[in-house]
Amino acid sequence: MEVEELNSNLAHRQFEETCIICENLKPKGIHLYTSFICTDCEHDLIQTDTSDPKYSYFLNKLKKVTTPEIFS
Ligand SMILES: [Zn+2]
């Protein structure tokens, strides 16, 4: 199947995606639902203490990801 070939080619390429936290295009990171978090922000998030104001900043960003767009 041509489609499968195309997909496997794409999988081997390094795509840059927009990180939901730093909003920069990064080639490496993790996917959370449909969103992307770059490795830098992932490490940052892990190392940030829960009492750090930065932590709530991250949580706010992540809320967008974990909360589906349902306004009910
Ligand atoms: Zn990032």
PDB file of the backbone (N, CA, C, O) and the ligand in Angstrom, with CONECT records:
HET     ZN  A 101       1
ATOM      1  N   MET A   1       0.831  -1.210   0.000  1.00  0.00           N
ATOM      2  CA  MET A   1       0.000   0.000   0.000  1.00  0.00           C
ATOM      3  C   MET A   1       0.861   1.253   0.000  1.00  0.00           C
ATOM      4  O   MET A   1       1.785   1.399   0.800  1.00  0.00           O
ATOM      5  N   GLU A   2       0.537   2.133  -0.900  1.00  0.00           N
ATOM      6  CA  GLU A   2       1.318   3.372  -0.988  1.00  0.00           C
ATOM      7  C   GLU A   2       1.208   4.215   0.272  1.00  0.00           C
ATOM      8  O   GLU A   2       2.164   4.858   0.706  1.00  0.00           O
ATOM      9  N   VAL A   3       0.011   4.190   0.843  1.00  0.00           N
ATOM     10  CA  VAL A   3      -0.229   5.017   2.037  1.00  0.00           C
ATOM     11  C   VAL A   3       0.656   4.544   3.196  1.00  0.00           C
ATOM     12  O   VAL A   3       1.232   5.353   3.923  1.00  0.00           O
ATOM     13  N   GLU A   4       0.752   3.226   3.351  1.00  0.00           N
ATOM     14  CA  GLU A   4       1.576   2.694   4.428  1.00  0.00           C
ATOM     15  C   GLU A   4       3.045   3.052   4.238  1.00  0.00           C
ATOM     16  O   GLU A   4       3.744   3.383   5.196  1.00  0.00           O
ATOM     17  N   GLU A   5       3.495   2.983   3.017  1.00  0.00           N
ATOM     18  CA  GLU A   5       4.876   3.351   2.721  1.00  0.00           C
ATOM     19  C   GLU A   5       5.146   4.804   3.093  1.00  0.00           C
ATOM     20  O   GLU A   5       6.166   5.139   3.696  1.00  0.00           O
ATOM     21  N   LEU A   6       4.216   5.631   2.721  1.00  0.00           N
ATOM     22  CA  LEU A   6       4.337   7.057   3.009  1.00  0.00           C
ATOM     23  C   LEU A   6       4.402   7.282   4.518  1.00  0.00           C
ATOM     24  O   LEU A   6       5.222   8.058   5.007  1.00  0.00           O
ATOM     25  N   ASN A   7       3.535   6.599   5.241  1.00  0.00           N
ATOM     26  CA  ASN A   7       3.506   6.757   6.688  1.00  0.00           C
ATOM     27  C   ASN A   7       4.809   6.319   7.345  1.00  0.00           C
ATOM     28  O   ASN A   7       5.294   6.976   8.266  1.00  0.00           O
ATOM     29  N   SER A   8       5.372   5.217   6.878  1.00  0.00           N
ATOM     30  CA  SER A   8       6.609   4.753   7.496  1.00  0.00           C
ATOM     31  C   SER A   8       7.766   5.697   7.163  1.00  0.00           C
ATOM     32  O   SER A   8       8.682   5.879   7.965  1.00  0.00           O
ATOM     33  N   ASN A   9       7.711   6.288   5.980  1.00  0.00           N
ATOM     34  CA  ASN A   9       8.725   7.285   5.642  1.00  0.00           C
ATOM     35  C   ASN A   9       8.630   8.494   6.558  1.00  0.00           C
ATOM     36  O   ASN A   9       9.640   9.020   7.025  1.00  0.00           O
ATOM     37  N   LEU A  10       7.427   8.915   6.800  1.00  0.00           N
ATOM     38  CA  LEU A  10       7.209  10.075   7.659  1.00  0.00           C
ATOM     39  C   LEU A  10       7.672   9.788   9.077  1.00  0.00           C
ATOM     40  O   LEU A  10       8.218  10.659   9.753  1.00  0.00           O
ATOM     41  N   ALA A  11       7.449   8.554   9.520  1.00  0.00           N
ATOM     42  CA  ALA A  11       7.806   8.188  10.891  1.00  0.00           C
ATOM     43  C   ALA A  11       9.304   8.252  11.125  1.00  0.00           C
ATOM     44  O   ALA A  11       9.752   8.491  12.246  1.00  0.00           O
ATOM     45  N   HIS A  12      10.076   8.039  10.071  1.00  0.00           N
ATOM     46  CA  HIS A  12      11.524   8.054  10.224  1.00  0.00           C
ATOM     47  C   HIS A  12      12.114   9.451  10.105  1.00  0.00           C
ATOM     48  O   HIS A  12      13.285   9.679  10.410  1.00  0.00           O
ATOM     49  N   ARG A  13      11.297  10.356   9.667  1.00  0.00           N
ATOM     50  CA  ARG A  13      11.791  11.727   9.541  1.00  0.00           C
ATOM     51  C   ARG A  13      11.620  12.462  10.855  1.00  0.00           C
ATOM     52  O   ARG A  13      10.713  12.185  11.639  1.00  0.00           O
ATOM     53  N   GLN A  14      12.513  13.398  11.065  1.00  0.00           N
ATOM     54  CA  GLN A  14      12.427  14.185  12.284  1.00  0.00           C
ATOM     55  C   GLN A  14      11.630  15.448  12.001  1.00  0.00           C
ATOM     56  O   GLN A  14      12.094  16.381  11.346  1.00  0.00           O
ATOM     57  N   PHE A  15      10.425  15.435  12.519  1.00  0.00           N
ATOM     58  CA  PHE A  15       9.578  16.594  12.334  1.00  0.00           C
ATOM     59  C   PHE A  15       9.674  17.519  13.525  1.00  0.00           C
ATOM     60  O   PHE A  15       9.771  17.085  14.673  1.00  0.00           O
ATOM     61  N   GLU A  16       9.645  18.773  13.230  1.00  0.00           N
ATOM     62  CA  GLU A  16       9.589  19.710  14.327  1.00  0.00           C
ATOM     63  C   GLU A  16       8.137  20.009  14.617  1.00  0.00           C
ATOM     64  O   GLU A  16       7.336  20.249  13.715  1.00  0.00           O
ATOM     65  N   GLU A  17       7.819  19.988  15.893  1.00  0.00           N
ATOM     66  CA  GLU A  17       6.445  20.269  16.291  1.00  0.00           C
ATOM     67  C   GLU A  17       6.443  21.413  17.290  1.00  0.00           C
ATOM     68  O   GLU A  17       7.442  21.696  17.952  1.00  0.00           O
ATOM     69  N   THR A  18       5.305  22.051  17.377  1.00  0.00           N
ATOM     70  CA  THR A  18       5.203  23.169  18.303  1.00  0.00           C
ATOM     71  C   THR A  18       4.908  22.672  19.702  1.00  0.00           C
ATOM     72  O   THR A  18       3.895  22.019  19.951  1.00  0.00           O
ATOM     73  N   CYS A  19       5.815  22.995  20.609  1.00  0.00           N
ATOM     74  CA  CYS A  19       5.649  22.627  22.004  1.00  0.00           C
ATOM     75  C   CYS A  19       4.564  23.510  22.621  1.00  0.00           C
ATOM     76  O   CYS A  19       4.549  24.724  22.421  1.00  0.00           O
ATOM     77  N   ILE A  20       3.660  22.883  23.372  1.00  0.00           N
ATOM     78  CA  ILE A  20       2.563  23.656  23.953  1.00  0.00           C
ATOM     79  C   ILE A  20       3.021  24.543  25.105  1.00  0.00           C
ATOM     80  O   ILE A  20       2.313  25.475  25.486  1.00  0.00           O
ATOM     81  N   ILE A  21       4.185  24.266  25.658  1.00  0.00           N
ATOM     82  CA  ILE A  21       4.649  25.047  26.809  1.00  0.00           C
ATOM     83  C   ILE A  21       5.526  26.220  26.380  1.00  0.00           C
ATOM     84  O   ILE A  21       5.225  27.363  26.721  1.00  0.00           O
ATOM     85  N   CYS A  22       6.594  25.963  25.646  1.00  0.00           N
ATOM     86  CA  CYS A  22       7.471  27.065  25.236  1.00  0.00           C
ATOM     87  C   CYS A  22       7.042  27.650  23.888  1.00  0.00           C
ATOM     88  O   CYS A  22       7.524  28.707  23.481  1.00  0.00           O
ATOM     89  N   GLU A  23       6.146  26.962  23.209  1.00  0.00           N
ATOM     90  CA  GLU A  23       5.604  27.392  21.918  1.00  0.00           C
ATOM     91  C   GLU A  23       6.676  27.556  20.842  1.00  0.00           C
ATOM     92  O   GLU A  23       6.525  28.339  19.904  1.00  0.00           O
ATOM     93  N   ASN A  24       7.752  26.806  20.999  1.00  0.00           N
ATOM     94  CA  ASN A  24       8.796  26.785  19.991  1.00  0.00           C
ATOM     95  C   ASN A  24       8.710  25.492  19.194  1.00  0.00           C
ATOM     96  O   ASN A  24       8.157  24.494  19.655  1.00  0.00           O
ATOM     97  N   LEU A  25       9.262  25.531  18.001  1.00  0.00           N
ATOM     98  CA  LEU A  25       9.327  24.322  17.198  1.00  0.00           C
ATOM     99  C   LEU A  25      10.496  23.477  17.663  1.00  0.00           C
ATOM    100  O   LEU A  25      11.642  23.926  17.637  1.00  0.00           O
ATOM    101  N   LYS A  26      10.211  22.261  18.084  1.00  0.00           N
ATOM    102  CA  LYS A  26      11.258  21.377  18.585  1.00  0.00           C
ATOM    103  C   LYS A  26      11.147  20.009  17.916  1.00  0.00           C
ATOM    104  O   LYS A  26      10.046  19.510  17.682  1.00  0.00           O
ATOM    105  N   PRO A  27      12.298  19.409  17.611  1.00  0.00           N
ATOM    106  CA  PRO A  27      12.269  18.105  16.940  1.00  0.00           C
ATOM    107  C   PRO A  27      12.013  16.935  17.896  1.00  0.00           C
ATOM    108  O   PRO A  27      11.542  15.879  17.473  1.00  0.00           O
ATOM    109  N   LYS A  28      12.320  17.122  19.178  1.00  0.00           N
ATOM    110  CA  LYS A  28      12.176  16.000  20.105  1.00  0.00           C
ATOM    111  C   LYS A  28      11.268  16.341  21.265  1.00  0.00           C
ATOM    112  O   LYS A  28      11.295  17.449  21.802  1.00  0.00           O
ATOM    113  N   GLY A  29      10.461  15.361  21.637  1.00  0.00           N
ATOM    114  CA  GLY A  29       9.570  15.587  22.757  1.00  0.00           C
ATOM    115  C   GLY A  29       8.607  14.433  22.921  1.00  0.00           C
ATOM    116  O   GLY A  29       8.751  13.385  22.292  1.00  0.00           O
ATOM    117  N   ILE A  30       7.628  14.643  23.774  1.00  0.00           N
ATOM    118  CA  ILE A  30       6.634  13.605  24.010  1.00  0.00           C
ATOM    119  C   ILE A  30       5.264  14.108  23.575  1.00  0.00           C
ATOM    120  O   ILE A  30       5.004  15.310  23.513  1.00  0.00           O
ATOM    121  N   HIS A  31       4.407  13.154  23.279  1.00  0.00           N
ATOM    122  CA  HIS A  31       3.041  13.514  22.919  1.00  0.00           C
ATOM    123  C   HIS A  31       2.100  13.239  24.075  1.00  0.00           C
ATOM    124  O   HIS A  31       2.109  12.171  24.686  1.00  0.00           O
ATOM    125  N   LEU A  32       1.310  14.222  24.341  1.00  0.00           N
ATOM    126  CA  LEU A  32       0.314  14.105  25.391  1.00  0.00           C
ATOM    127  C   LEU A  32      -1.025  14.356  24.711  1.00  0.00           C
ATOM    128  O   LEU A  32      -1.325  15.474  24.293  1.00  0.00           O
ATOM    129  N   TYR A  33      -1.816  13.308  24.607  1.00  0.00           N
ATOM    130  CA  TYR A  33      -3.038  13.399  23.831  1.00  0.00           C
ATOM    131  C   TYR A  33      -2.667  13.865  22.422  1.00  0.00           C
ATOM    132  O   TYR A  33      -1.895  13.196  21.735  1.00  0.00           O
ATOM    133  N   THR A  34      -3.201  14.993  21.991  1.00  0.00           N
ATOM    134  CA  THR A  34      -2.881  15.461  20.643  1.00  0.00           C
ATOM    135  C   THR A  34      -1.806  16.538  20.669  1.00  0.00           C
ATOM    136  O   THR A  34      -1.430  17.071  19.624  1.00  0.00           O
ATOM    137  N   SER A  35      -1.317  16.856  21.849  1.00  0.00           N
ATOM    138  CA  SER A  35      -0.345  17.933  21.968  1.00  0.00           C
ATOM    139  C   SER A  35       1.072  17.418  22.128  1.00  0.00           C
ATOM    140  O   SER A  35       1.307  16.230  22.351  1.00  0.00           O
ATOM    141  N   PHE A  36       2.001  18.341  22.007  1.00  0.00           N
ATOM    142  CA  PHE A  36       3.405  18.003  22.013  1.00  0.00           C
ATOM    143  C   PHE A  36       4.152  18.822  23.061  1.00  0.00           C
ATOM    144  O   PHE A  36       3.978  20.036  23.164  1.00  0.00           O
ATOM    145  N   ILE A  37       4.976  18.138  23.826  1.00  0.00           N
ATOM    146  CA  ILE A  37       5.822  18.820  24.810  1.00  0.00           C
ATOM    147  C   ILE A  37       7.266  18.458  24.492  1.00  0.00           C
ATOM    148  O   ILE A  37       7.610  17.278  24.426  1.00  0.00           O
ATOM    149  N   CYS A  38       8.106  19.459  24.296  1.00  0.00           N
ATOM    150  CA  CYS A  38       9.488  19.177  23.941  1.00  0.00           C
ATOM    151  C   CYS A  38      10.259  18.627  25.145  1.00  0.00           C
ATOM    152  O   CYS A  38       9.847  18.805  26.292  1.00  0.00           O
ATOM    153  N   THR A  39      11.360  17.968  24.874  1.00  0.00           N
ATOM    154  CA  THR A  39      12.135  17.335  25.951  1.00  0.00           C
ATOM    155  C   THR A  39      12.623  18.374  26.963  1.00  0.00           C
ATOM    156  O   THR A  39      12.694  18.093  28.159  1.00  0.00           O
ATOM    157  N   ASP A  40      12.957  19.564  26.485  1.00  0.00           N
ATOM    158  CA  ASP A  40      13.421  20.618  27.398  1.00  0.00           C
ATOM    159  C   ASP A  40      12.356  20.956  28.434  1.00  0.00           C
ATOM    160  O   ASP A  40      12.629  21.032  29.632  1.00  0.00           O
ATOM    161  N   CYS A  41      11.140  21.154  27.945  1.00  0.00           N
ATOM    162  CA  CYS A  41      10.056  21.524  28.850  1.00  0.00           C
ATOM    163  C   CYS A  41       9.661  20.350  29.731  1.00  0.00           C
ATOM    164  O   CYS A  41       9.269  20.534  30.884  1.00  0.00           O
ATOM    165  N   GLU A  42       9.762  19.165  29.198  1.00  0.00           N
ATOM    166  CA  GLU A  42       9.440  17.977  29.974  1.00  0.00           C
ATOM    167  C   GLU A  42      10.385  17.878  31.170  1.00  0.00           C
ATOM    168  O   GLU A  42       9.952  17.634  32.296  1.00  0.00           O
ATOM    169  N   HIS A  43      11.674  18.070  30.914  1.00  0.00           N
ATOM    170  CA  HIS A  43      12.665  18.028  31.994  1.00  0.00           C
ATOM    171  C   HIS A  43      12.449  19.165  32.981  1.00  0.00           C
ATOM    172  O   HIS A  43      12.544  18.999  34.197  1.00  0.00           O
ATOM    173  N   ASP A  44      12.155  20.315  32.414  1.00  0.00           N
ATOM    174  CA  ASP A  44      11.895  21.489  33.229  1.00  0.00           C
ATOM    175  C   ASP A  44      10.735  21.240  34.176  1.00  0.00           C
ATOM    176  O   ASP A  44      10.785  21.563  35.363  1.00  0.00           O
ATOM    177  N   LEU A  45       9.703  20.665  33.618  1.00  0.00           N
ATOM    178  CA  LEU A  45       8.488  20.378  34.376  1.00  0.00           C
ATOM    179  C   LEU A  45       8.769  19.400  35.508  1.00  0.00           C
ATOM    180  O   LEU A  45       8.298  19.579  36.631  1.00  0.00           O
ATOM    181  N   ILE A  46       9.532  18.379  35.202  1.00  0.00           N
ATOM    182  CA  ILE A  46       9.854  17.356  36.193  1.00  0.00           C
ATOM    183  C   ILE A  46      10.694  17.949  37.338  1.00  0.00           C
ATOM    184  O   ILE A  46      10.526  17.597  38.505  1.00  0.00           O
ATOM    185  N   GLN A  47      11.606  18.866  36.958  1.00  0.00           N
ATOM    186  CA  GLN A  47      12.515  19.427  37.961  1.00  0.00           C
ATOM    187  C   GLN A  47      11.926  20.597  38.747  1.00  0.00           C
ATOM    188  O   GLN A  47      12.500  21.050  39.737  1.00  0.00           O
ATOM    189  N   THR A  48      10.780  21.070  38.291  1.00  0.00           N
ATOM    190  CA  THR A  48      10.183  22.211  38.982  1.00  0.00           C
ATOM    191  C   THR A  48       9.451  21.753  40.237  1.00  0.00           C
ATOM    192  O   THR A  48       8.637  20.830  40.202  1.00  0.00           O
ATOM    193  N   ASP A  49       9.755  22.410  41.331  1.00  0.00           N
ATOM    194  CA  ASP A  49       9.107  22.089  42.587  1.00  0.00           C
ATOM    195  C   ASP A  49       7.654  22.565  42.550  1.00  0.00           C
ATOM    196  O   ASP A  49       7.341  23.589  41.943  1.00  0.00           O
ATOM    197  N   THR A  50       6.787  21.817  43.199  1.00  0.00           N
ATOM    198  CA  THR A  50       5.360  22.171  43.181  1.00  0.00           C
ATOM    199  C   THR A  50       5.080  23.516  43.850  1.00  0.00           C
ATOM    200  O   THR A  50       4.031  24.116  43.617  1.00  0.00           O
ATOM    201  N   SER A  51       6.008  23.990  44.676  1.00  0.00           N
ATOM    202  CA  SER A  51       5.825  25.286  45.342  1.00  0.00           C
ATOM    203  C   SER A  51       6.343  26.436  44.483  1.00  0.00           C
ATOM    204  O   SER A  51       6.102  27.605  44.785  1.00  0.00           O
ATOM    205  N   ASP A  52       7.043  26.103  43.431  1.00  0.00           N
ATOM    206  CA  ASP A  52       7.575  27.110  42.512  1.00  0.00           C
ATOM    207  C   ASP A  52       6.433  27.703  41.682  1.00  0.00           C
ATOM    208  O   ASP A  52       5.600  26.957  41.167  1.00  0.00           O
ATOM    209  N   PRO A  53       6.380  29.033  41.543  1.00  0.00           N
ATOM    210  CA  PRO A  53       5.323  29.657  40.729  1.00  0.00           C
ATOM    211  C   PRO A  53       5.317  29.146  39.289  1.00  0.00           C
ATOM    212  O   PRO A  53       4.285  29.134  38.617  1.00  0.00           O
ATOM    213  N   LYS A  54       6.478  28.734  38.845  1.00  0.00           N
ATOM    214  CA  LYS A  54       6.614  28.208  37.488  1.00  0.00           C
ATOM    215  C   LYS A  54       5.765  26.948  37.303  1.00  0.00           C
ATOM    216  O   LYS A  54       5.280  26.662  36.208  1.00  0.00           O
ATOM    217  N   TYR A  55       5.601  26.215  38.386  1.00  0.00           N
ATOM    218  CA  TYR A  55       4.849  24.974  38.333  1.00  0.00           C
ATOM    219  C   TYR A  55       3.388  25.216  37.951  1.00  0.00           C
ATOM    220  O   TYR A  55       2.813  24.470  37.158  1.00  0.00           O
ATOM    221  N   SER A  56       2.800  26.253  38.519  1.00  0.00           N
ATOM    222  CA  SER A  56       1.405  26.557  38.183  1.00  0.00           C
ATOM    223  C   SER A  56       1.285  27.049  36.743  1.00  0.00           C
ATOM    224  O   SER A  56       0.267  26.853  36.079  1.00  0.00           O
ATOM    225  N   TYR A  57       2.352  27.690  36.284  1.00  0.00           N
ATOM    226  CA  TYR A  57       2.398  28.115  34.887  1.00  0.00           C
ATOM    227  C   TYR A  57       2.337  26.893  33.973  1.00  0.00           C
ATOM    228  O   TYR A  57       1.590  26.865  32.994  1.00  0.00           O
ATOM    229  N   PHE A  58       3.132  25.892  34.311  1.00  0.00           N
ATOM    230  CA  PHE A  58       3.122  24.647  33.539  1.00  0.00           C
ATOM    231  C   PHE A  58       1.747  23.973  33.606  1.00  0.00           C
ATOM    232  O   PHE A  58       1.216  23.494  32.604  1.00  0.00           O
ATOM    233  N   LEU A  59       1.198  23.954  34.806  1.00  0.00           N
ATOM    234  CA  LEU A  59      -0.106  23.309  34.973  1.00  0.00           C
ATOM    235  C   LEU A  59      -1.173  23.974  34.116  1.00  0.00           C
ATOM    236  O   LEU A  59      -2.017  23.308  33.516  1.00  0.00           O
ATOM    237  N   ASN A  60      -1.120  25.302  34.070  1.00  0.00           N
ATOM    238  CA  ASN A  60      -2.078  26.020  33.233  1.00  0.00           C
ATOM    239  C   ASN A  60      -1.951  25.647  31.774  1.00  0.00           C
ATOM    240  O   ASN A  60      -2.945  25.492  31.064  1.00  0.00           O
ATOM    241  N   LYS A  61      -0.719  25.507  31.341  1.00  0.00           N
ATOM    242  CA  LYS A  61      -0.479  25.107  29.952  1.00  0.00           C
ATOM    243  C   LYS A  61      -1.000  23.699  29.706  1.00  0.00           C
ATOM    244  O   LYS A  61      -1.605  23.403  28.675  1.00  0.00           O
ATOM    245  N   LEU A  62      -0.740  22.837  30.694  1.00  0.00           N
ATOM    246  CA  LEU A  62      -1.149  21.444  30.542  1.00  0.00           C
ATOM    247  C   LEU A  62      -2.657  21.271  30.614  1.00  0.00           C
ATOM    248  O   LEU A  62      -3.213  20.342  30.028  1.00  0.00           O
ATOM    249  N   LYS A  63      -3.298  22.150  31.319  1.00  0.00           N
ATOM    250  CA  LYS A  63      -4.753  22.090  31.440  1.00  0.00           C
ATOM    251  C   LYS A  63      -5.421  22.138  30.085  1.00  0.00           C
ATOM    252  O   LYS A  63      -6.416  21.459  29.832  1.00  0.00           O
ATOM    253  N   LYS A  64      -4.847  22.961  29.217  1.00  0.00           N
ATOM    254  CA  LYS A  64      -5.358  23.087  27.852  1.00  0.00           C
ATOM    255  C   LYS A  64      -5.338  21.737  27.137  1.00  0.00           C
ATOM    256  O   LYS A  64      -6.196  21.437  26.307  1.00  0.00           O
ATOM    257  N   VAL A  65      -4.337  20.939  27.483  1.00  0.00           N
ATOM    258  CA  VAL A  65      -4.162  19.650  26.830  1.00  0.00           C
ATOM    259  C   VAL A  65      -5.111  18.625  27.397  1.00  0.00           C
ATOM    260  O   VAL A  65      -5.775  17.899  26.658  1.00  0.00           O
ATOM    261  N   THR A  66      -5.172  18.570  28.709  1.00  0.00           N
ATOM    262  CA  THR A  66      -5.936  17.504  29.353  1.00  0.00           C
ATOM    263  C   THR A  66      -7.431  17.803  29.375  1.00  0.00           C
ATOM    264  O   THR A  66      -8.242  16.902  29.590  1.00  0.00           O
ATOM    265  N   THR A  67      -7.800  19.069  29.154  1.00  0.00           N
ATOM    266  CA  THR A  67      -9.212  19.415  29.137  1.00  0.00           C
ATOM    267  C   THR A  67      -9.717  19.494  27.703  1.00  0.00           C
ATOM    268  O   THR A  67      -9.301  20.363  26.937  1.00  0.00           O
ATOM    269  N   PRO A  68     -10.597  18.600  27.352  1.00  0.00           N
ATOM    270  CA  PRO A  68     -11.154  18.665  25.987  1.00  0.00           C
ATOM    271  C   PRO A  68     -12.003  19.926  25.813  1.00  0.00           C
ATOM    272  O   PRO A  68     -12.509  20.492  26.782  1.00  0.00           O
ATOM    273  N   GLU A  69     -12.143  20.341  24.585  1.00  0.00           N
ATOM    274  CA  GLU A  69     -12.897  21.557  24.340  1.00  0.00           C
ATOM    275  C   GLU A  69     -14.391  21.316  24.400  1.00  0.00           C
ATOM    276  O   GLU A  69     -15.099  21.348  23.393  1.00  0.00           O
ATOM    277  N   ILE A  70     -14.834  21.077  25.598  1.00  0.00           N
ATOM    278  CA  ILE A  70     -16.270  20.893  25.814  1.00  0.00           C
ATOM    279  C   ILE A  70     -16.749  21.976  26.780  1.00  0.00           C
ATOM    280  O   ILE A  70     -16.297  22.065  27.922  1.00  0.00           O
ATOM    281  N   PHE A  71     -17.655  22.776  26.299  1.00  0.00           N
ATOM    282  CA  PHE A  71     -18.140  23.872  27.136  1.00  0.00           C
ATOM    283  C   PHE A  71     -19.550  23.548  27.632  1.00  0.00           C
ATOM    284  O   PHE A  71     -20.547  24.019  27.085  1.00  0.00           O
ATOM    285  N   SER A  72     -19.599  22.752  28.653  1.00  0.00           N
ATOM    286  CA  SER A  72     -20.917  22.394  29.160  1.00  0.00           C
ATOM    287  C   SER A  72     -21.014  22.665  30.658  1.00  0.00           C
ATOM    288  O   SER A  72     -22.058  22.423  31.263  1.00  0.00           O
TER     289      SER A  72
HETATM  290 ZN    ZN A 101       8.986  23.323  25.048  1.00  0.00          ZN2+
END
